[in-house]
Amino acid sequence: MMSKEIIELSAREIVLKIKNKDISVTQTVEAFLNRIEQINPIVNAICELRKKEDILNEAREKDVLIQKGEISGLLFGVPITIKDSIQVKGLKNSNGDPLLKNYIATEDAELVKRLKNEGAIIIGKTNTALYCMDWQSSNFWNGQTNNPYDLTRVAGGSSGGSAVAISSNLSALDLGADAGGSIRIPAHFNGIYGLRPTENYLSNRGHVKVLKKPQGRRHIITPGPFAKNVSDLILMMQVLGDNAKYRLPELPNIDFNHSQWDKQALNIAYSNTINLTEVDNEYLELFNNFISKIKNEPHRFKIDHPIYDEKKAYLECNKLIGFEIGVNFPKAPLLSTFMYSFFRLKYKDHLWAKGMALGLRLSNTKYAETIDYKDQFSEIYDAFLTTYDIWITPVCSIEAYKHQKAGKPFIVNGKKMPYTKALASFVFTTGFSGHPIVVIPIGKKENGMPVGIQIHSRKWTDKKLLEIAKYFETFTEAFVSPL
C-alpha cells in the first residue's frame, strides 16, 4: 500500500491489515512519520516526537513477532499520540505549565501502560493550552496549534494538538482529556470524533500529575479518546476501560459491554442551545437538518433539557476545580487574589475567576459541601438521562474561530458575545455531572469549517452511547482529512 493509503486507514483497519500481513508495522510507522515530517510544521500538533530510530526499532521488533506468529493486543502496531498532560516515560510532560516545560516523565500513566500492553506504538506528545485551560492550544514554549481546515483558525483546547493530530492524519488515535470541553470542542472544531467518558471510569493516574505532589485532580476531569470514527472510539475504550483486566482499587470493575443498545426505538431529547445561549445561525441550520434526518427514523423525540441554576452550578464546578488544582500550588500569600486576577483578566469572566479563587481557600467543610452539591447536581442529570436514552445538543455557539487573544468577545449573529459565554456555557456544567458525552461531526459551514453535536447519556452507559453514535454516523459523511 502507498503511504497515503495507510495514513487514511482507521485504527481497526490498520490492526487487521497488519495481522493479515497486508502491511508491516514498520511500513505503517514510516507512513505516519513521513506525514508528520510533511504536515506537523504547518499545524504544530505534535509538540514532542520520540526519536525516529526508537520508533522504528519498536516497529521492527513487532514485525519479528508477526513472523513468529506472536501477535497480541487489540492495538498491535497502531501509532498513537498522547496529550501533553498524560505521562509517557522518557518524554516531556508539561501539563501546560511553563515551570514543567522541561520535565521528563519517569513512568507511564496508567492508560499509557494499557495502550502499550495492547501493542500500540506511542510516537509522541500533542500540544495543549497554557495550564490546560483554554479552547485554543497555544503556549510560549511549544507555540500555536493551527486548525487543518484553516490555518488562521484555532484547534480548540485544551486537547487541541490531539484533535489536530487525528484530523491531519498524523496519528491513528490519540488520548486526550476533558474537564470543561477539552475533548469536545477540539473534536467539534476539527471534524472528528471524541468521547468524554463517564467520570472515574478511566484512570487519572499519571494525568496532570506533578512530581512529588499528590494526585490533585480527582473530580470532573477525565481522559478520553479521539478518533476518525466511532468504531475506533469503541476500540480505544475496550482497552482504556478494561478495568477487569487492568484492575485498580479506585476504579469500578464494570464490563464495558454491559450497556449495549438493544437497537430498539430511542427516546430522544434534544435542544438547539444550552442555558439559552445563542448559537450561530448557519451552525443551527446544520444542527436542525441533522435532527430532521433522524426524525425520519422510528424514534420518539422531544425538545427538552435539564433544569438547574446555571450560575450556581458554574460557580461550584469552578470551586471544585480550583481546590483540586490548588493541591499542587506552593503556599503563598495572596494566591487566591492572583488566581482571581489571572482568570478575570485573561478570560473576562468574573464567575469563573471567583470560583477558582474561592476553591483555592476552601475549608474542609466547604469542600465537603461542594462535593455534596456536585452529587445533587449529578442527580438532576441522572434523572433527566433516565427519562431519555440520549440528549442531543450543540457543542458551543460557533465553529473554530480565528486565532485571537483569549477573552476577546465573539460576534454571533451580529451580536457581541463574551468569550466564555460562547464556549463554556455548553461544556462546563454538562461536564460537572460526570455523565458520558460523545461528539460527532454533522457537516460543514459554507466557509468549509466543520461542526458537530454533543450526544449525552446516563452515567455508565458509555458503550450504549457509542453504539447510538455509530448509528447516527450513518447520517453523516465519512471523515476525510482536509490536508
N, C-alpha and C positions, 0 to 999 in steps of 0.2 A: 504493500500500500504506500501511496505517497504521504509525505509528512502532513500535508494539508488535510488529507482524509483522516489521518489518525487523530489530529487535534480536535476534529469536529465530532468524534465519536463520543457517546455517553460513557460514563464510568462502567456501567453494566456491559456495554459493547466491548470496551477495552478488555475487561476481565475475560469475557467469552472468547475473544479473538486470540488473547494470549494463551488461554488454556487449550484452544484448538490449534495452536501453533501457526495461526494465520499471520501474526506479527510477533516479534520478540519484545521482551521488556526493554532491552537496550534500544531497539528501534523506536519504541514508544517514548522513552525518556528523551532520546535525541530530538525527536519531533517537537516536543514541548520546550526543550532548551533552545532550539533554533527559533521557535516562536517568541520566546522570552527575549532573546537577543535582538530580534527584529522589532517587537512591539513595546516591550516594557519601557524603553527610553521615552516613548511618546506618552504613555498613560501613567507611568510611575506607580504601578500597583504593588509590585514586589519590592520591599524595602531591603531585604537581605536574601541572597541566594546562597545555598550551600555550595561548597567547592564543586565545580563541574566534575572533576575526576572522582570525587567521593560519590556523587550521584550515579555516575556511570559504572563505577565499581559495584555499587549495590545492585544496579540493574543486571550486570553480568553475572553476579552471584545468583540472582533469581533465575536467569536463563539456564544456568547449570542445574538448578533444582528441577527445572522443567524437563531437561534431558534425562534426569534421573527418575522422573515421574513422581516428584515430591512437592507438587503444587499444593499449597494450603492457604486458606484465608479468603474471605469474601471480597477483599480489595487487592488481590495479588497483582502487583505491578502497576497499580494506578498512581500517577503523580498527583500529589495533593499539596496545597499551600495552607498555612496556618496564620491566623491573625496575630499581630504583634502585641498581644496581651496574654497569650497562651504559650506556656513554656515549651520549647524544643531544645533538648540538651545540645550544647555546643553553639547555639545561635543566640543572638541578642534578643532581649525581651524588655522593651521599654515601658509597656503599659501606657504609652503615650506621655510619659513623664520625662522631661528633659534631664532630670537627675539620674534617670536609669537608662539613658540612651546608649550607654556602652556596657550595660550589664549583660554578662553571658550566662545563660541558664545552665545550671549544673545537673539538672534532671528533667525528664519529660513530664509534662502534665499528664494526669490520668487518662484523658481522652486521646492524647497523642500516643500513649502506650498502647491503647486499644487499636488505633489505626495501624500502627506499626506491626502489631501482633497479627493483624489480619492481612498483612502483605503490602500495605500502602507504602509508597516512597515519598517521604516528606522532602520537597525540593526547596522550600523557602518560606519566609515570613511576609505577610502583607501589611501595608501601611494603615495607620489609624489616625484618629483625630488627637489633638492636644488633650491629654488626660482622658482620652477615650470619651470625650463629652462634646460632640458637635455632630451635625448632619452633613458635614463636609470633612474630608480626610486630608488634613494638612498640618504639618508641624515644621519647625525651622531646621531640624536635622535630617529628616527624610524628604522634605519637600511636599509638593501638592500632587494629589492623585486626580487624574482627569477622567471624565466620562468618555468612553469609546464612541458613543453616538455623536458627541460634540465635545471636542477637547476644551472648549471655552466654558464648559459646564462642570458642575461638581459631580463627584462619585457617590455622594451620600456618606453617612458616617453613623457610628464611628467605624464600622466594618467596611469602609468604602474600598480599601485595597482588596479585600476579599471578594467583593461583588465584581469589581473590575477584572480581577484575575480570571473569574469564570466567564464573564461576558466577552472578554478578549481572547478566550481560549488559551490562557497562559497556564492553566492547570485544569484537571478534570473535575476536582471537587475542592471545597475549601471549608475550613472550620472557623466560624466567626462567633460573635456573642451579641446579646441584645438585653438592654435594660429599658431604655426609652426609645426603641425603634432602630437600634444599631444594626440589626439584620434586615428588618422590614423595609425601611426607607431605602437603603442601598439596593435591595432586590428590586423594588419599585422603580428606582431611578435608572437601573441598568437592564431592565427587561429580562430578569432571570427569576429563579425560584429560591425562596429562603424560608426556613422554619425556625420560629421561636418555640421550642418545646415547652411542655409543662414545667413549671418551676420546680427545681430539685429532682427532676427526672435524670438529668445528666450531671456528672461530677464537675464541681468547680475547683477540685484540687489542681494546683498549678496554674490557675487562671487569675489574672490581676493579683498575683502573689508578689509580695515584697520580701526581699532577702532578710532573714532573721526577724521577721514580723509575723504575727498571726494571720490566718486567712480571714480578712476583714469582710469581704463581700459574700454574704451567705443568703441574702434575700434579693428578689426582683431580677437580678442579672442572671442570665442563663446562656451557656454556649449553645450553638446550633449550626446546622449545615447550610451551605449554599450549593446549588447545582443548576444544570441546564434543563432539567425536567423533574417531575415529581417522583418518577421511578427511582432516580438517583438519590433523592432525599430519603426515600424509604430504605434504600441500600445503606446509606450512611447511618440512619437511625438503628438499623439492625445491628450495626457494630457499636455505635456510641451508647446505645440504650440497652445493651445486653448485660443487665445487672445481675443476671443469674450466673453467667459465665465469668464475669469480672466483678465479683462481689465486693462491696464496700459497706461497712455497717451503717453509714449515714444515708444510704440510698435505698429506696423501696425496691424489693425484688419483684418487679412487675413484668410479666411477659408482654413484649411489645405488640404481639399479635392478638392480645386479649380483647381489643376493642374494634375488631373488624366491622366494616359496613356490610350489612346484610343485603344490600342492593335494593332494598325496599324504597318506596317513595319517601322523600325527605320533607321534614317540617322546617322551612327556611325563613328566618327573619333577615331583613336587610334594611339598611338606611343609607341614604346618599350623603350623609355627613355624620360627624360625631360632635356632640356638645355644641350643636348649632353653628359650627364653624363653616364659613363659606368655602366652596370648592370651585376651582377653575371650571368655567362653563364647558370647554371642549373636553376636559377630562370627565366631567359629569355626564356628558353625552355618551362617551365611550362606556362609562360605568352602566348607564341605563340601557345601552344597547346590549351589553353582556347579560344583564338581568332579563331583558326581553327574550334573548336566545334560550336561556334555561327555563323561562316560563312556558316554553312550548313543550317541556317535558312534564310528566305526571307527578309534579311535586306540589306541596302546599306552600304558599307564600304570604308573608305579612310584613308590612312596614312596621318595625318595632325597634326598641333599643332599651338597654338597662337604664334605670333612673337612679341618680345619685347626685350628691353635691360635688360638682366637678372641682371647684376651688378647694374645698376641704380635702378631697382625695389627692389632688395635685400637691398640696402642701404636705400632707402626711407622707406621701410617696417620697418626696424630696428630703423630708426629715430623716426617714429611714436610710436613704442613700447617703446623706450627709454624715450620719452617725457611723455607718459601716466603713465609709471612706476614711473618716477621722481616726479609726483604729490605727492606721498606718502613718498618721501625721505626727511630726515631732510636737512635743508640748511647747507652746509658745504663747506669749501674751497677745491678746487682740487677734487670735487666729480666726475666730468666728467673724470678726469685723472684716478681716481681709477676705474671707470666703464670701461674705455678702457682697463686698465691693467688686470682687472679681466677676461674679455671676451677673450682678446688676449692671456693671459697665460693659461687659462683653456681650451679653445676650439681651440686655434691656428688659429683663423680666424680674420684677420685684418679688413675685410669689416664689419663683424658683430659687432666687437668691436667699429669700427669707427661710425657706425650708431647709436649704443646705446649711445655712448658718445656725439655725436652731438645732439641727441634727448634731452638729459638732459638740454642742454642750448639753445634750440630753442627759438627765439624771437616770438612774436605774429605773425609777418608777415611770418616768416619761417615756423611756424606751419601751418598757413593757406595755404602756398604754398605746404606743404607736403600733406595736405588733398586734395588740387586741383589735385596733381599728382595721389593720390590714386583713385580719381574719373575718371581721364583719363585712368589710368591703368585698372580699372574695365570695362570701355567701350570696351577695347580690348578684354577682356574675354567675355563680353556680346555679342559682335558681332560674335565672334567665336562660342559661345554656342547657338547662334540663328541660325547659319548656320547648326549646327548639333544638334541632340537630346541629345547626350551624347558624352563624350570623355573618353576613357579608357587608363590608364597609369599604370606603376609600382608604388609602394608606396615609395620605396627607392632602393638603389643599392643592398642590401643584406638582408638575413634573420636575425633573432635575433643573436647577436654576443656574444662572451664570455665576462664575466664581465671584465672590464678594466677601466683604468683611462680615464676620458673624455678628448678628444682632441687627443688621440693616433690614428695614421693613421690605416686604414684597408688595407688588401691585397685583391684586387678584380681582379680575372682572372690573377693572377700573378703579378699585378701592384700595387704599393703603391698609396692609395687614401686618401686625407685629410679627417678627421673625419666629418666635416660638409658638405663637398662636397658629400659624400656618402648618407647623410641623409637630410640636409636642402635643397639641390637642388630640391627635389621633393615636398616639403611641405611648404616652406616659401612663395614664390611668388604666388603659387597656392592658398594659404590661404589669401593672401593680397587682392585678387579681391573680396572676400566675397561671392562667389557662393557656393552652397551646394556640398559636396563630401562624398560619402559613400565608405567604404572599405568592401569587402567581400573576404573570403578565397577561393583559387582556387586549392590548393593541398599542398603536402609536398615534400621537397627535400629528397634525399637519406639518409641524416643524421637525418631524422624524423622531421625537423623543418618546420612549416607551412609558407606559403607565400600567399599574397593577391594581389588584384588590387584596384586602385582608379577608381571610376566612377564619373565623373563630369557632372553637368548640369547647366543650366542658373539659375540666381537668382530667388527665389520664386517658384521654381518647385520641391520642396522637396518631395512632395507626388508622383509625377510622377517619380522622380529619384528612390525612394524606390520601386515603383511598377516594374520598369525595373530591379532593382537589385534583386527583388524577383523572377522574371522570369529567370534571369541569375543564380540564386541559384540552379535551377533545373539541371544545367550542372555541378554541384559540388557535393561533398559528404556531407552528413548531419554532423553537429558538434557532436563530441564525446569528452568528457574531457579526457586528457591524463593521469590523475591521478585517 
